Each structure stands twice: as C-alpha cells, then as structure tokens.
Amino acid sequence: MDTDRIAGATKEAKGAIREMAGKITGNEKLKAEGKADKIAGKVQNAFGQAKDNLLDAVKRADEAGE
C-alpha cells in the first residue's frame, strides 16, 4: 500500500474531526478547514491508489513477458 493512501486517509479523518468540531462549536472557519482537509485527503488517497494500480499493472506486464 502506497504511503499516499495512508496519509490521505489520515488527512481525511482529521478533516472530518475538524469539520465536526466546527459544527459543534459554530466555528465556520474550522468547519471549512475540515472540509478542505477531507477533500485533500480524498485526492491524496486517490493518487496513492492510482500509483498502486500502475505499479501492479507494470508488475503483471513484466511477469507476463518473462
């Protein structure tokens, strides 16, 4: 598993917590920052997944060529 996937999932969870804290406290800035963190985490996770898929495809192609 790619480190971007782990970091992305962590960032997404942190964003969800910040967003919830913003909702509970009525702090719109914290809520917005949490949403932004969640989106950034999703993007980073997707990037890591794409890298994993590409590496798997290269590995399968290499094994098929041998």
N, C-alpha and C positions, 0 to 999 in steps of 0.2 A: 504494500500500500504506500502510495506516494505521501511525502510529508505535507504537501499542499492540501491533500484531502483531510489530514488530521488537523492541521492549522485552520483550515476553512470551517470544519465542524466546530472547533473550539470557538472561533470568532463568531460563528452563527449562534451558538449557545450563549455566549457572553452578550451578544446583541439582544437576544430575547430577554435576558435578565434585565438589562438596562432599559429596554422598552417597557417591560412590566413595571419596573421601579418608577419610571416616568409617568406611567398611567396612574399608579397608586398615589404618588405624591402630587400629581397635577403639574409636573415639570415637563413642559412641551419640548424643551431643548434636549433633555435626557431621553425622552421618548423618541425624538427624531434621530438622535445619535444611535440609539439602539436599533432602530430600523435600518439605518445606514450600515451598521456593523453586521446585521443579519444578511443584508444583500451582499456586502463584500465577502462574507463567509461563504455564501452560496456560490458566488463567482469563483472564489479560490478553490472550493471543493470541486466544482465542475472542471476547472483547469487541471487539477490533480487527477481527476478521473479520466480526462482526455489523454493525459500523459501516460497513465497506466494502460489504457486501451491501445495506444500507439505502440508502447513497448511490448505488450502482449502480441500484437499483430506482427511486429518485426521478429519476435522470437519464434512465432509459429511459422512465418515465412522462411526463416533461417533453418528451422528444423525440417521443413518440407523439402528444402533444397539440398539437404545432406543425404 
